[in-house]
Amino acid sequence: MLPRTYYTEQDIRRRQIDTLKIFNDNVTEISENVEYKIDFLADNRNMSLTVVLGQDFPNTNPSIFVNPAISHPWLSDNTNQVVNAPGLLNFTQHSDLGRVVQAIIREFQKSVPNIKSENVSANVSPQSNFNINSLMFPELSELSIEELQEIIENPDLQDKLLESNPQLIELDMETEEVMASIEKIAQDNISKQQILDDLKTDVLDRISTIVQMKMNYEELNRKHQKLSEVYDPHHIRDCLKVAALKADEDAESIAEQFLLGNIPVETFVSKFSEKRALGQARRAREERLGHQLAQLDKATA
């Protein structure tokens, strides 16, 4: 099973901002992680959306404003804030901010030629309001007041009206595409799990091998240091000097035993000669090695 990935609020917020830049052109960052401006053309006129992300976004809806101010059923009364866009009404942290903004821009690009100018007085007639509201649901203009009242009072008719709305259908299709894409990515991740497990096992094996090699190296290095001290020429010279003195002391001890009459002449001559010869040989080797070390020190100085 794949380990569950946990995302922080900041991670989700950053992903939402990334979708804003992916699905829309001309995105300008006004304030990092807070405010963004998206420029677009509608009927050859320059317009823009300002997207403001509150502190609790994406757990709360973004605030979106259109400039210049226009009349449209998606805007709150007498303001330029977009409040009735389907993507905003159904917005959750799993929505794509970029797609929501993209749908709003498309709506304004389609509706601007047919809506009132922002210079028209706010005191419009009920019939004008009806015409504006019918932009999102054009089929309402063909219904009588009784039929409209029936829709208001009947939730089933309202649901049927929403289900047949092209914009909502398009939004549902886009949602299904995103869900299919997410499912495909998840399947791809699952298919790669065995490869990841094999690579992880290989890495752990290599780490174990490296640790064992390091331990072997440290042990060999300790042995090397010990043998280097034992076979150091200066150490050998000191050992020869001590051994020569020991041979001389043994020879003197044998002489004392002979003078005391504790050993016969033949034994004295044999052992004394052996110790004296051994001491002289060790002293000669010591002197020769000392001379060589002196020459070596002089050459490397």
Buried (B, 14 or more C-beta within 10 A) or exposed (E): EEEEEEEEEEEBBEBBBEBBBEBBEEBEEEEEEBBBBBBBEBEEEEBBBBBBBEEEBBEEBBBBBBBEBBBBBBBEEEEBBBBBBBBBEEBEBEBBBBBBBBBBBBBBBEBBEEBBEEEEEEEBEEEEEEBBBBBBBEEBEEBEEEEEEEBEEEEEEEEEBEEEBEBBEEBEEBBEEBEEEEEEEEEEEEEEEEEEEEEEEEEEEEEEEEEEEEEEEEEEEEEEEEEEEEEEEEEBBEEBBEBBEBBBEBBEEBBEBBEEEEBEEEEBEEBBEBBBEBBBBBBEBBBEBBEEBEEEEEEEE
